[in-house]
Amino acid sequence: MMHRLLLLLSLTLAIRFDVAAAPLPEGVVMTPVQERIQHYDFPSKALQKKMAFNVVYPVGYEETGKPWPVLFFLHGLGRNEKTLIEDPPSREHLLAQPYVIVLPKGENGWYFDSPFNPQRQYATYLDEVIALAGKVVHISTERSQRAIGGWSAGGFGSTWACLRHPESFSTLATIIAVVDFPAQEAHFPRTPETFGTDPARWPEFNPMNRAEELRGLNILLVIGEKATDAVMNDRLSAKLKVADISHETLRLPGGHTFPVVQGGVGPVCEFVKKHLAPR
């Protein structure tokens, strides 16, 4: 019995050592949150300020051997990189996955590079997070092992990231995503400092108008039945069908609320697990 306990202890210490083994680039600070969750602060060149992301590690994570599959999951407006790990049910789902999960801080930037404000380059910032995560965590660069998703504005941002970098991700999974935006009829704040005030420009920023470019992705749309974005997601689903782009939808009771996000985290994690190539 004592031998087994010592073996388990040594394995646990080895896992913890491996999690922290990657050398940190200059300016990057890592803070342990709990076992298998770490917080990283770093100076963002794109935003000219300190930003952050959390990493959730799978059981058995190690810095050697084959790289790990990864999901980048983006939060919505009014939330942050800590939201899901501070929510016990969501944290449990994240910790149960066999892949790395990166949770960036996104503020209210929509993960979009504003053509109107050089200080709001949040798409370039997301690129920084993805690149830095690859330096501090042993994650795969193979498209088949990389997924992205998010909820609300994070759903917009993750869809936009797939349009910007179609070579980078094989799977897109969103929850109550604001995907037909910016648009005059949208019931969401348009953040003029990001998208400007000229409706004539908005179509070029709206992912819905490029839906056919999502071809080749594994796609899950989690929709709140009473959410203001439900019409958007139904419209996106219809456009994908017309373009003969395979995708899945999941309808949950509720509106554009955090309980719907909580209900969608598990299905998103399972969808990603099903579609990411195993390590």
Secondary structure, 3 states (H helix, E strand, C coil): CHHHHHHHHHHHHHHHHHHCCCCCCCCCEEEEEECCEEEEEEEECCCCEEEEEEEECCCCCCCCCCCECEEEEECCCCCCCCCCCCCHHHHHHHHCCCCEEEEECCCCCCCCECCCCCCCEHHHHHHHHHHHHHHHCCECCCHHHEEEEEECHHHHHHHHHHHHCCCCCCEEEEECCCCCCCCCCCCCCCCHHHHCCCCCCHHHHCHHHHHHHHCCCEEEEEEECCCCCHHHHHHHHHHHHHCCCCCEEEEECCCCCHHHHHHHHHHHHHHHHHHCCCC
